[in-house]
Amino acid sequence: MHEVPETRYAKSGEYHIAYQVVGSGPIDLVFIPGFVSNVEHGWDYPPLAHCLRRLASFARLILFDKRGTGMSDPVPPQQLPTLEQRMDDVRAVMDAAGSKRAALVGVSEGGPMSLLFAATYPDRTSAIVLMATFARVAWAPDYPFGTRPDVWEALLARMEKGWGTGVLLSAFAQSPASDAAARQWWARFQRQAASPALHRIDLPRSERGAESNQADRGQHTRFRTLESAFTAPSRRRARARRQWRRVPRVPAVRDRKEPSRFEVRPGSVRASRSQRSSERSG
């Protein structure tokens, strides 16, 4: 059984941000999580641990929990962190880890954070990989494949009611949803990553259908503007099937600078072991 890497803390403003450094490769790779996370509990799920070790086999992998999640300092439910504040968590962790320049892997909410960091600190960003991310989630006249407010609020209500029991695993990862061990891990992950009150504010403003259309439109516009400002090479990856986020949302993050590459992989958001094997051999 592999040991869990040592967890350390960086200071971002008034908040302590938990982070880990794994591997000693020639490049630094910062993994920016989406939604919620727990840097220690993530290693308890073999598929995720395998993925992280593969990344650490060729890079110095830097993991962290955003403020309000996992092992980092909690935030008051009344004070929703801004994208800029959470982006500063990335800067603080890189400084503490002695990383002057890194490639960023942004998953879901980590996508907008990666772009904001790259636009703010271009000299510290060597490349960007965006996975299952979005320009926005809420529906709008110019974003017809977005989620309607009533659908999104129903999802949030169901998530809050069942938080800590493994609710909605199939909404985020269809393949493991029928696996008992995966459901048990997901339930523990929810309890250790955020409280029932905090899980709701950990969703970015761009995902929350209850936000005003004007505020959400501003988030949408800023995301597109941000991408036009960065020059780091980027790659976007998505699975063809997701229950509440359809693939067209990822190409909506349009190519503004070259080189850039977008890939749609077959299957669900989490590939089965056979799918992963075929992808590696293909």
Secondary structure, 3 states (H helix, E strand, C coil): CCCCCCCEEEEECCEEEEEEEECCCCCEEEEECCCCCCCCHHHHCHHHHHHHHHHHCCCEEEEECCCCCCCCCCCCCCCCCCHHHHHHHHHHHHHHCCCCCEEEEEECCHHHHHHHHHHHCHHHEEEEEEECCCCCCECECCECCCECHHHHHHHHHHHHHHCCCCCCHHHHCCHHHHCHHHHHHHHHHHHHHCCHHHHHHCCCHHHCCCCCHHHHHHHHHHHHHHHHHCCCCEEEEEEEECCCCCHHHCCCCCCCCCCEEEEEEEEECCCCHHHHHHHHHC
